[in-house]
Amino acid sequence: MDMMDLALALPLEIQKQEGDLRLRSLTIKRWLRTNEVALYLGITQGAVRVMVHRGQLTPNKYCGRNYFCRNKIDELIGTSNSKKTRRFQWR
């Protein structure tokens, strides 16, 4: 690996570490904002807003911002994983 490859790889490694730290810090917080929920679930902020509109997530408003309880999000993830069934089954 020459110096140019090392110089390009280093910022990517730093970005990966920062992303891992942000994701790890979300497991500690109880209340998450929309952008944090999107990062936590691995979806976009628009997808979080659609989930709110459909009633799948219920935010709490405080000072004009949406806050989501991480415990309820974890319950939602747990119930969605346990209810997965095959959509098309062989007869």
Backbone torsions as a table, in degrees:
resi	resn	phi	psi	omega
1	MET	NA	121.2	-180.0
2	ASP	-86.1	178.3	-174.5
3	MET	-64.0	-35.2	-178.9
4	MET	-66.7	-44.1	178.1
5	ASP	-63.6	-39.0	178.8
6	LEU	-64.8	-40.3	179.7
7	ALA	-66.3	-33.6	178.4
8	LEU	-78.9	-34.7	-177.3
9	ALA	-75.1	-30.6	-176.3
10	LEU	-62.4	-48.5	178.7
11	PRO	-62.8	-34.9	177.9
12	LEU	-65.3	-39.1	178.0
13	GLU	-66.0	-39.2	178.3
14	ILE	-65.2	-42.3	178.2
15	GLN	-62.8	-39.7	179.4
16	LYS	-64.2	-43.3	179.3
17	GLN	-64.8	-39.9	178.3
18	GLU	-64.4	-41.2	177.7
19	GLY	-63.4	-41.4	177.6
20	ASP	-63.5	-40.2	179.1
21	LEU	-65.9	-42.1	178.5
22	ARG	-62.3	-43.8	-179.6
23	LEU	-65.6	-40.5	178.8
24	ARG	-65.0	-37.0	-179.4
25	SER	-68.7	-24.7	179.6
26	LEU	-70.3	-23.6	179.1
27	THR	-75.3	-14.4	179.5
28	ILE	-89.6	-39.5	-175.9
29	LYS	-70.2	145.3	176.8
30	ARG	-90.1	-42.4	-178.1
31	TRP	-105.6	126.5	-177.1
32	LEU	-118.0	143.6	174.6
33	ARG	-85.6	175.1	-173.8
34	THR	-58.7	-45.8	-179.1
35	ASN	-66.5	-32.6	178.9
36	GLU	-72.7	-36.8	176.4
37	VAL	-63.9	-41.0	178.5
38	ALA	-61.2	-43.8	178.0
39	LEU	-65.9	-41.8	-178.9
40	TYR	-62.8	-40.5	-178.6
41	LEU	-90.0	-13.3	-179.3
42	GLY	76.8	32.1	179.1
43	ILE	-126.9	178.9	-179.6
44	THR	-87.3	165.2	177.6
45	GLN	-65.6	-34.6	176.6
46	GLY	-62.8	-38.4	178.2
47	ALA	-66.2	-35.4	176.7
48	VAL	-64.8	-43.0	179.2
49	ARG	-63.1	-38.5	177.4
50	VAL	-64.4	-40.8	178.3
51	MET	-62.9	-36.1	176.9
52	VAL	-66.6	-44.8	-179.4
53	HIS	-62.0	-37.2	180.0
54	ARG	-79.0	-10.0	179.5
55	GLY	88.0	9.9	179.6
56	GLN	-77.0	-30.2	175.9
57	LEU	-123.0	142.4	178.0
58	THR	-118.7	112.5	179.3
59	PRO	-86.1	158.4	169.0
60	ASN	-108.0	128.6	-179.5
61	LYS	-89.0	133.1	173.9
62	TYR	-144.1	120.4	-178.4
63	CYS	54.2	38.5	176.2
64	GLY	78.1	10.1	179.1
65	ARG	-119.9	148.0	177.6
66	ASN	-86.4	131.0	174.3
67	TYR	-123.6	137.5	-177.9
68	PHE	-118.0	137.8	177.9
69	CYS	-77.3	123.3	-177.8
70	ARG	-63.2	-33.8	179.4
71	ASN	-62.2	-40.8	178.5
72	LYS	-67.8	-35.6	177.3
73	ILE	-65.6	-42.0	177.8
74	ASP	-63.1	-39.3	176.7
75	GLU	-63.5	-41.7	179.1
76	LEU	-61.3	-42.9	178.7
77	ILE	-65.2	-43.0	-179.2
78	GLY	-63.9	-42.5	-179.8
79	THR	-71.8	-33.5	180.0
80	SER	-69.9	-33.6	178.9
81	ASN	-73.3	-34.1	-177.4
82	SER	-78.4	-23.1	-178.3
83	LYS	-93.3	4.5	-178.1
84	LYS	-66.6	126.3	174.8
85	THR	-127.5	162.5	177.4
86	ARG	-71.3	132.3	-177.7
87	ARG	-72.7	-44.5	179.2
88	PHE	-116.4	118.2	-179.6
89	GLN	-112.2	147.3	178.2
90	TRP	-74.7	141.6	-179.5
91	ARG	-97.7	NA	NA
